[in-house]
Amino acid sequence: MSKVNLSISVDENHMNKILEVADNLHSAGMNVQQVLDKLGILTGSCDLDKVETLSRVEGVSHVELSREYQLEPPESDIQ
């Protein structure tokens, strides 16, 4: 299964329980890499098939998949 990077927004009612939300996300299959408690955001990765499960964890307001873009090297021809 392919891994995806994602950001999770915690709802206002769970901001003071963000570490508990992080533990619940970990139990649901997320590899939590950062807890930005002042912003109410958690970042990490999981298998693509776990994204919907993570969105149903209590305290989760929004799940956003990270977007990645790779620039061509400076020495490459202009496309």
C-alpha positions in Angstrom: 0.0 0.0 0.0 1.3 3.5 -0.8 2.0 5.9 2.0 0.7 9.5 1.9 1.8 12.6 3.9 -1.1 14.5 5.5 -2.1 17.3 7.8 -4.9 16.9 10.3 -6.8 19.9 11.8 -8.2 19.4 15.3 -11.6 20.8 16.1 -11.8 23.7 18.6 -13.4 21.4 21.3 -10.4 19.1 21.3 -7.6 21.7 21.2 -6.8 21.1 24.8 -6.7 17.3 24.2 -4.5 17.4 21.1 -2.1 14.8 22.5 -5.0 12.4 23.1 -6.2 13.0 19.5 -2.6 12.3 18.3 -2.6 9.0 20.3 -6.0 8.0 18.8 -4.7 8.8 15.3 -1.6 6.7 15.9 -3.9 3.8 17.0 -5.9 4.2 13.8 -2.8 3.9 11.7 -1.1 7.3 11.4 2.6 7.9 11.9 2.4 11.2 13.8 5.5 13.3 13.0 4.6 16.7 14.4 2.1 18.1 16.9 1.6 21.8 16.4 -0.5 22.3 19.5 -0.8 26.1 19.3 -2.2 25.8 15.8 -4.2 22.6 16.3 -2.5 20.8 13.5 -0.9 17.3 13.4 1.3 16.2 10.5 2.4 12.7 9.6 1.8 9.8 7.2 -0.3 6.8 6.7 -1.4 4.2 4.2 -3.7 5.6 1.6 -6.5 3.3 2.6 -6.4 4.6 6.2 -7.3 8.2 5.3 -11.0 7.8 5.7 -10.6 6.0 9.0 -8.5 8.9 10.3 -11.1 11.4 9.3 -13.6 9.7 11.7 -11.3 9.9 14.8 -13.0 12.0 17.5 -11.5 15.5 17.5 -10.5 15.5 13.8 -12.0 18.5 11.9 -10.2 18.1 8.5 -7.7 15.8 6.8 -5.7 17.2 4.0 -3.3 15.2 1.8 0.1 16.9 1.2 0.8 18.0 -2.3 4.3 17.7 -3.6 6.0 19.3 -6.6 9.6 18.6 -7.8 11.3 21.4 -9.7 13.6 20.5 -12.5 17.3 21.0 -11.7 18.7 24.5 -12.5 20.9 23.2 -15.3 18.0 21.5 -17.1 16.6 22.8 -20.4 13.6 25.1 -20.2 10.5 23.2 -21.0 
